[in-house]
Amino acid sequence: MAELNVEEMLARFRERAVAVKKRPLPPVAGEERQAFIQQAQADFQDFAIIGDAVAEIEDGILVLRVDLRPPDQRT
């Protein structure tokens, strides 16, 4: 099994977050359009959160730390 490069992994999540923002809306209307928009927002949030994480491997376990505090409350 190849060794995990966590920085490359996090970079891929950041790239995915950007790609979601650039994703064009399909030619749908009404409820389908709203569902697509909601899914895109959830995808962006998930990818951005993981992309912003600080990653470490501790005793063989991938640990992602995400500071969810407002910027003015971070240490």
C-alpha positions, 0 to 999 in steps of 0.5 A: 500500500502506498504511503498517505501524503496528508498534505496532498490529500488536503490539497485535493479537498481544497481543489474540490471545494473550488471546483464545486463553486465553479460547477455550472447549474444544470438545466433544471428548475423548481425543486430539482434546481433547489436540491442541486444548489443545496447539495452544492452548498453541502459539498463545498462546506464539507470539502472546505472544512477538510481542506482547512484541517490540520492533519497528523498521523498519530500511532497509525491513525489519521487525525484531522483537527478543525478549528471551528471557532471564529477567527478572533477567538483562535489561538 
